Amino acid sequence: MDPEETAQSLFPSFARPLQKYLRTVKQHHRHNMDAILKHLAHCLTFDMSPKAFLERYLNDQPCIEYTGASVGPQSWSLVCEEQVTSGLSNSTVFQLKTEVLSLVVTVNNIPHFVVDEDEFDFENNKFVLKLNSETSV
């Protein structure tokens, strides 16, 4: 079975308690059924733990600290469906693995904004409101 089908078959067994929890902590508006199924399939694809699946719903902010002691250089392996030599594109997903740690990375484009500053000419940009005696304000 592919991860999407597996997610579809597993989801009904815990959907009700998860939805009840999300309503209790007032996060139900942030996570719809399709997004939960997609996240579950993603976790199944990369063989993530149940704790890794629930982390999104239990914490408002992601964990950003790894307390494991780093001794010397570490060997990481890269797991990706695309060629390693191709550039990163939006929605690319890859996994970095060591013996004790696995990181799943999803690439997203950062929006680019161009902001210009123009001087406003107050002298030439005035308006006048003329009222007739018949006009009511």
Secondary structure as UniProt FT lines:
FT   HELIX           3..24
FT   TURN            25..26
FT   TURN            28..30
FT   HELIX           33..45
FT   TURN            46..47
FT   HELIX           50..58
FT   STRAND          77..80
FT   TURN            84..85
FT   TURN            90..91
FT   STRAND          93..97
FT   STRAND          102..106
FT   TURN            122..124
FT   TURN            133..134
//
